[in-house]
Amino acid sequence: MNGKMFNREIAQRHFSIISFCLFSGWLLSFLFEGQVLYSIVEIAQIEGTALIKSAVLTVFIGLFSSGFFIKNQAAAKITMIISIIVCISASLIFYLPFSALWYIAIISSAYFASLFIASWGFYFKGFFNPEERFKIAAEILIYSNILMIIVNILTVSISAFMGLTITILALAGALPFLFRLESSFDLKAYNKKNTAVLPLRIPIISKPFTLLCLFILIITIDSGLMYQVVNPSFAQYELLNAYYWAIPYILALFILRNLSSKINKAYILYVAIAMIGFSYALFMWLDRSVTSYLLINTLMLGAFGVCDLFFWSILGSYLEYHDNAAQVFGVGMSMNVLGVLVGEVIGNRIIHLKNPYFATSFTAVIIIFSVLIMLPVLNFQLTRHLKEHEFLVKFADMAKSEQDKGIESFDKDKQLTGKELEVVKLLLRGYTYKMIGESLFISENTIKYHTKNIYQKLNIKSKTELIIKFGDNKELHQ
């Protein structure tokens, strides 16, 4: 009986992954800023901006609202099947000459595509344990982008309609797997032995989740700038774009997917954010040559791969704290889409300026600084619930004795005073200067003085670096 249950589990996992990857291949290649859609619009010799942006806006609306009426796994399965049928039918419209039908097709397919994505949240939650979702998210993003590269190459090398045909076949290929998905089989019961204590339910409108959504929105604005300003600046390298554009993204995901669990991944997100800032600085300084393209694209897409895996896996962990997986997954993913949309609106205004490259890079750097300011607070809020997540520095939920032990080992050879150690401990807990002052009965100016001395002794410049330095403490993780 257990063997049959295990085989059933494996089959369901495979069905859910394959169906989502095939669907995502269509989404990335066609509907969502895809090469196929751009090429078809170019063939039709129309101004396609309104058509393309309406798809992105509709996906946002659908993702944000989907959880309000998709409330269980049975409804999710039916919705996914209907969505595939609608998306196939709508895609066929683009073989016809341009007409008002194109707008109807793009909006309807975009809305149902968003319902599909949100609905899959139930399967992401039901078929995978929390500790598995990091690697599963990486695999899904890798396979989806590989399919996108194949379609892009066919589109550029052969024809846009060849690319469209392949994407429709991918959608059709997903249908048999969707029909074989369980409507109510929940692997949580099967895996209950792996969960000692079920997590507490928390409302969708909570400080940690709101901060996470805000973080996703802000960091993804840089992706929108890339679509609107960076990519068009290298549009002359069409074939190179088709072959290479997503390769750094896939490589970054592959490396993270296969990193040892013993390696502290908390600092990697900070490195990725710095890479985004550096890539935009290079975009401002360098010319539009092939070498510049390869350097900028490698840094930018590799960093976006890390950021996407971060919020995908964090959302995957958050599914444990809410009964409606479609709502959590849908709202979280909608922030990604909204960030792209906001970035494109900003980019559209920037490209009409006298020096668009400088304005783009300056805007991107402001976004990077905003994200770096948010990260320590976000980390503190998330660690209260997501204790074992790969990307988080774990301190706030340690027992007091473990915190003290970690601080003591952290202080070896750093010559921090007793008062400075107290300040470090409270900073790591997410306390503000005012809160630290009230806790230690000293003024904010004194706290700032202690903090300055701490940073000098540790050879760091910010609270962000303090968190990273503490997270790298090997004795803490033994």
C-alpha positions, 0 to 999 in steps of 0.5 A: 500500500505504501509503495502504491502511495509513493508511486502515486505521489511521484506521478502526481509531482511529475504531472504537475511539473510537466504541465506547468513547464509546458504552459510557462514555455508558451507564456514566456515565448508568446503572451508575456513580452514573448519573442513570438508575439513581438515578431507577429506584431512586426509582421502585421506592421502594426503598433503593438505596444497597446496590445502587448501592455494590455496582456501584462496588465490583464495578467496582473489583474487576474493574478491578484483577483484569482484567489477570491474565487479559486478556493480549493484544489478541485476548482484549481484543476477545472480552472487550469484545464479551462484556461489551457483550452481558452489559451489554445483557442486565443493563440490560434487567432494570431494566424489570422490577419490583424483585427479587433479579434487580436485584442479579444484574444490577448486579453482573454488568454492573459486573464485565463493564463493568470488563473492557471498560474494562481491555481497551480499554487494548490499543487505546489503546496499539496505535492511538495514538502516545504523543504523541497520547494526551493529546488522545485521552483529552480527546476520549473524556472529552468525548464520553462526558460529552456523551452522559451529559448528553443521557441525563440530560436525557431522564431528568429531562425525560421518564422514567427508562425513556427514559434507560435505553432510550437507554443500551441503544441506545448499547451496541447501537450499539457492537457493530458497531464492536467487531466491526470492530476488529482482533484482532491488528493492532498499529499499533506496527509501522506507526508504528515509524519514529516511535519511534527507541528503544523504551522499556525495560520496567518492572514494574507494581509500581514506585515511579513507578507505585505513587505515581501510583496513590496520587495517583489514589486520594487526589485522587479521594476528593474526587470521592466526597465530591462524590457523597455530600455536595455533590450531594445538597445541591443535589438540589432543582435536578434539571433544572439538574443534568441540563443543567449539572452536567458542562458545566464538566468538558467545557469544561475538557477542551476548553480543555486539548485545544486549548491550544498545545503550546508552552504549559507545562501543568505548572502547570495541575494545581496550579491545578486542585487549588487550585480543588478546595480553594476550591470546598469552602471555598465549599461550607462558607461559601455557602448552597444557592442556585442562584448558590452551586450554579453557582459551586461546581459550576463550580470543582469539576467544571472542576478534576476535568476537569483531574485526570481528564485528568492521570491518563488521559494519564499512564496512556496514556503508561505503557502504553509501559513494560508489555506487558499494557495491560489490567493497567496501564490496569485497575489505574490506573483501579481507583484512581479507582473506589476513591477514589470509594468511599472518599470516599463512605464518608467522606461517609456518615459526615460527613452524620450529623454536626452540621455536615456542610458544615464536616466535608466541606470540612475533609476535602477540604482535608486531601486537597488538602494531602496531594496537594500534598505528593505532587506534587513527588515524583510529578513527579520519579519520572514524569519519569524515564520520561515525558520528554515528557508535557504535565503534567510539569515536565522537569528530572531527565532533562536532560543536566547541561549543559542543567540548568546552562544552565537554572539559569543562565537561571533565576537572571537578576536573582534574585541567588542565590548559588553555594551557593543555585544548587546547592541549587535544582538538587538540590531540582529533582532531588527530593533531600531535605534529608538527601540535599542535605546529604550531597551538599554536605557541609553540615548539614540546618540549613544547607540549611534556611537556604539554602532559606529565603533561596531562597524569599524571593528568588524570592517563593515559599513551597514546593518546589511553587512552585519547580518551577512557577516553574522550569517556567515559565522560557521560556528553558528550553523554547526 
